[in-house]
Every structure is written in C-alpha cells, then in structure tokens.
Amino acid sequence: MSHSTKYLRPFLFIFPFALSAQPLPTLVDEALLHNREVLAAQKKYEAARQRPSQENSLPDPMLSLGYASNGAPYPGAGLGRDVTSNAGIMISQELPFPGKRQLRSEIASKEASAEYEQYLAVRLNVSARLKQAYHELHHANAAIDFVHRYQELLQNILRISEVRYSVGRAAQQDIFKAQTQFAIFQTQLVRYEQERDSKEIEINAILNRPQRGHIDVSGDVPPAEFTAKLDDLLAHARTHAPMLAREQKMIERNDLASALARRNLYPDYTVSGGYFNQGSMPPMWQFRVDFKLPAYFRTKQNAEITEKAFSATEARHNYEAAAVTIQSQIRQTYTLAATAHKLMDLYQKSVVPGAQLALESSMAGYQTGALDFLSLFSNFMNVVEYELMYHEEVMQFQVAMARLEEMTGMPL
C-alpha cells in the first residue's frame, strides 16, 4: 500500500455510529403508538362511531302527569262530581316520517368512515414526517463524521506541506490555504451539528418523548429499491389514498343529506295516549296523533333541498381538486426520487471512485514533487464535495420515498 493510500482509504464511506442505534421501523411503531396527533385522530374517529346508533334511535318519549279541578285549584277538587275534573297520565312519542331515521344513521356512518380515513391520513403523515426527519438526521450525522475525517486528512496534507515548505519545495500560501480550509470545515461542523440537534428535537416531538433525548440512528441506511412505476402509484392513490377516500365518503354523505332534505317535505308526527281517573265516574282514555305540517316548505324545506344539492356538488369538486393535487404531487415527487436515484448511481459508481483515484494519485505526486499543491487541493475538495453530494442525494431519495408513501398509501 502506498503512503498516500494509507492516508486516504480510512476516510471514505465509513459511518461508525453507536451500536445502540434505534431502527427506523421501531421508531415508526413508537410514533404511531404514542404520537398525540394520532391519538387525537383515533379518539375523534371512535367518537364518530357512536353517532349512527344515536341518529337511528327514536326521540325520547314524553311522560305527562297532571290534573284538572273544578271549584278549587288544588288536586282532586271536583273529582267524581264534575265530568271535567280528573287526574291522569299521558305518554307521547314523536315519530319521524318513515326513512328519516335510517338516512340520518347512514349520514352519521359516512361521517364516521370519513373520520377513519382522516385517522389513516394522520398516521401516514406522522410516519412520513418521522422518516424524513430520521433520514435528515442520518445525513447530518454522516456529514459530521465526514467533516471530521476530512479534517484529519487535511491535517496529513498540511503536515506534508509543512515538511516540503521547510526544505523550500512548497510555498507558504499552500499552508495558509490548507489552514483556511480547516477553519471552513469547522464552520460546516457547526451547521451540521445545529441540523442534527434540530432533527433530534423534531423526532422527540413526533415520538412524544421528553426533549433533549439523544436519537441514535443506524449507521447503515441503504437506499430502498426504486422499482415502483408511476402509473402504479397513481392508480393505487386513486383507490387507497386516505385523503381521496375521505373526500369520496363526503360525497356519499352529502348525497344522503340531499335525500334526507327531500324527505323532510313529509311530516313528522307524534303519537300520544293517556289515562284519566275521574273518581266515582268511569275513567277517561285519550289517544291522538299530532302532525307537524311543512307549511313553510317554500322558504324552509325547498331552501334546504337546494342547500344540500349545492353541498353535494361542492363535495364532488373537493374530490376532483384533491385528486388533481395528489396526482400532481405524486408526479413531482416521483421525478425527484427518480432523479436522486440516478444521481446516487452516478456518484457511487463513477464520480466518487474517480475522484478518489485522482486524489490518491495526486497525494503520491505531491509527495514526490511531481504535482503542485493547487492540483492536490483541487482533487481533495472534489472528493469532499462529491461524497457529501452523494449522501445528500441518498437523503433526498429517502425523503421522496417517504412522501410517496404518505400520498399513495402504498408501502415502498
């Protein structure tokens, strides 16, 4: 192994993170179990599930107790003597026109289904946000590790330059240039450390953990295979994306509401019956039916029918708008993922290895005096730039895949 290779090889593509790293699937499971947004959406759905049975139930019956007296206001006055004196009980039950209760129950059921799709959407959103933050944290940690290793390699170059300068074979500006780049690496470290801390705060918030907790990410996060086809993603989103499914449930809900509004043209009625004791005279019984007449249908029921028709049309427009938005976002994100995947392949297979070989060669040439410092420094900076760009494309690819999972509902 050459002297230059000995200095260079340990610095390329090594990610020594903590052995107690927390795998991403484990963190996702924890987030779905403890995240407050997920819990709130779950409880909202569970609450909505209780409404269909309420809407399908009859109104509470009414029990009436009372008396009618003659000659005095107190109970029993004139009882058994006057035919209008009595004490009795009456029970009445309001009954909606046939079909109304079922429609109300079905409307509530559609609303509960919409809340379930919203709950699924929240789960996907929380999972996607966690994955994005996790991969961004991994990128920050890898970048910090890279910069530390670049600084070590730059110190080796600086030592070589100092030796060459001491014997008059290098310019003093070469040393200054290396020292300046070392300071620039320090500023990059500060930026990456701030990004790391920010992403740890974000992940702890998503997991509902106490803040200031350290997140150990896996050192090796291989990019997922990019085998999904755009047409498959679009087709899956049309049938499985929770946000689209929710809008579809709202269309069905508003269609039922329109049917209920039309049925409100028919009257509800109240059935009542009672028993009245008249003392020594025969008891009196009463039965009657009261109808609630839609006498103001021109300004009330007809307006309600028109309102519900507009709401049904609005729901269809909302569905179409959501479909167009999701499809456009899927196409954009798919393009980002495909581009990042191609760039990853180029960097990994040709750009980075070529830059590494050029740096190895220039290290050897600089030590023997066959190459000037500027060429060595340029090759060194190429390796720095290309390795960071490769890992940034890995991050961009993983983030795009997480967003595609959220939008389509398809695990990738």
C-alpha positions, 0 to 999 in steps of 0.5 A: 500500500502506498503512503498516500493510500494509507492516508486516504482509504480510512476516510471514505464511506465509513459511518461508525455510529453507536451500536445502540442505534434505534431502527427506523421501523421501531421508531415508526411503531413508537410514533404511531403508538404514542404520537398525540396527533394520532391519538387525537385522530383515533379518539375523534374517529371512535367518537364518530362511531357512536353517532349512527346508533344515536341518529337511528334511535327514536326521540325520547318519549314524553311522560305527562302527569297532571290534573284538572279541578273544578271549584278549587285549584288544588288536586282532586277538587271536583273529582267524581262530581264534575265530568271535567275534573280528573287526574291522569297520565299521558305518554307521547312519542314523536315519530319521524316520517318513515326513512328519516331515521335510517338516512340520518344513521347512514349520514352519521356512518359516512361521517364516521368512515370519513373520520377513519380515513382522516385517522389513516391520513394522520398516521401516514403523515406522522410516519412520513414526517418521522422518516424524513426527519430520521433520514435528515438526521442520518445525513447530518450525522454522516456529514459530521463524521465526514467533516471530521475525517476530512479534517484529519486528512487535511491535517496529513496534507498540511503536515506534508506541506509543512515538511516540503515548505521547510526544505523550500519545495512548497510555498507558504500560501499552500499552508495558509490555504490548507489552514483556511480550509480547516477553519471552513470545515469547522464552520460546516461542523457547526451547521451540521451539528445545529441540523442534527440537534434540530432533527433530534428535537423534531423526532422527540416531538413526533415520538412524544418523548421528553426533549433533549433525548439523544436519537441514535440512528443506524449507521447503515441506511441503504437506499430502498429499491426504486422499482415502483412505476408511476402509473402504479402509484397513481392508480393505487392513490386513486383507490387507497389514498386516505385523503381521496377516500375521505373526500369520496365518503363526503360525497356519499354523505352529502348525497344522503343529506340531499335525500334526507332534505327531500324527505323532510317535505313529509311530516313528522308526527307524534303519537300520544295516549293517556289515562284519566281517573275521574273518581266515582265516574268511569275513567277517561282514555285519550289517544291522538296523533299530532302532525307537524305540517311543512307549511313553510316548505317554500322558504324552509324545506325547498331552501334546504333541498337546494342547500344540500344539492349545492353541498353535494356538488361542492363535495364532488369538486373537493374530490376532483381538486384533491385528486388533481393535487395528489396526482400532481404531487405524486408526479413531482415527487416521483421525478425527484426520487427518480432523479436522486436515484440516478444521481446516487448511481452516478456518484457511487459508481463513477464520480466518487471512485474517480475522484478518489483515484485522482486524489490518491494519485495526486497525494503520491505526486505531491509527495514526490514533487511531481504535482503542485499543491493547487492540483492536490487541493483541487482533487481533495475538495472534489472528493469532499464535495462529491461524497457529501453530494452523494449522501445528500442525494441518498437523503433526498431519495429517502425523503421522496420515498417517504412522501410517496408513501404518505400520498399513495398509501402504498408501502415502498 
